[in-house]
Amino acid sequence: MRVFAALIDLHCLGCQSLKDKRHVVKGLIESIRHKMNVSVSEVDYHDTWQRAKIGIAWISHDGVGAETYYSEIIRMIDSRAGLERISVERLEY
């Protein structure tokens, strides 16, 4: 069993306030959590209204299953209106 994680840096397009950003990021987090059954949270840039960093972690028995999760999470983020992915840091333990 291995633990996988990703830190994903996001640009919140069109957000004009922290309230706008919270709405967009919270919706993304809930969507990922519900569909993928992984741990996910906003981990940085809490006071910056056009930027967010989310951390995601999950456990898998093999690298193939983990890659499937990772690909689906990235697809969900990239298809989300109002968000642009800046960078991704993948971690494996």
C-alpha positions, -999 to 999 in steps of 0.1 A, spaced: 0 0 0 13 34 -9 2 70 -2 -1 95 -31 -5 132 -29 -6 162 -52 -3 199 -45 -20 219 -72 -16 256 -76 -46 274 -92 -54 308 -107 -90 317 -100 -100 336 -132 -126 363 -128 -127 363 -90 -130 398 -77 -130 390 -40 -122 364 -14 -159 355 -14 -158 347 -51 -127 326 -47 -141 307 -18 -172 299 -38 -152 285 -67 -126 266 -47 -151 252 -23 -172 239 -52 -141 222 -67 -130 207 -34 -165 192 -27 -167 179 -63 -134 161 -61 -141 148 -26 -175 135 -36 -166 119 -69 -131 106 -61 -134 98 -24 -100 114 -16 -88 138 11 -87 174 -3 -82 208 12 -71 243 4 -36 245 18 -22 279 8 -30 315 -5 -60 318 19 -59 356 17 -52 360 -20 -83 364 -41 -71 351 -74 -49 322 -63 -54 290 -45 -34 258 -37 -51 226 -29 -37 195 -15 -51 161 -23 -41 127 -8 -52 91 -14 -41 55 -8 -36 29 -35 -23 -6 -36 -6 0 -69 8 28 -91 -18 21 -119 -47 28 -97 -31 59 -83 -24 71 -119 -61 67 -127 -71 88 -97 -45 114 -106 -56 117 -142 -93 120 -133 -86 147 -107 -65 167 -132 -93 163 -158 -119 176 -132 -98 206 -125 -90 214 -161 -127 212 -171 -138 235 -143 -148 270 -156 -131 299 -138 -99 279 -129 -65 277 -145 -40 251 -133 -6 268 -127 15 239 -114 12 204 -100 36 188 -75 31 150 -73 43 131 -42 45 94 -34 53 78 -1 
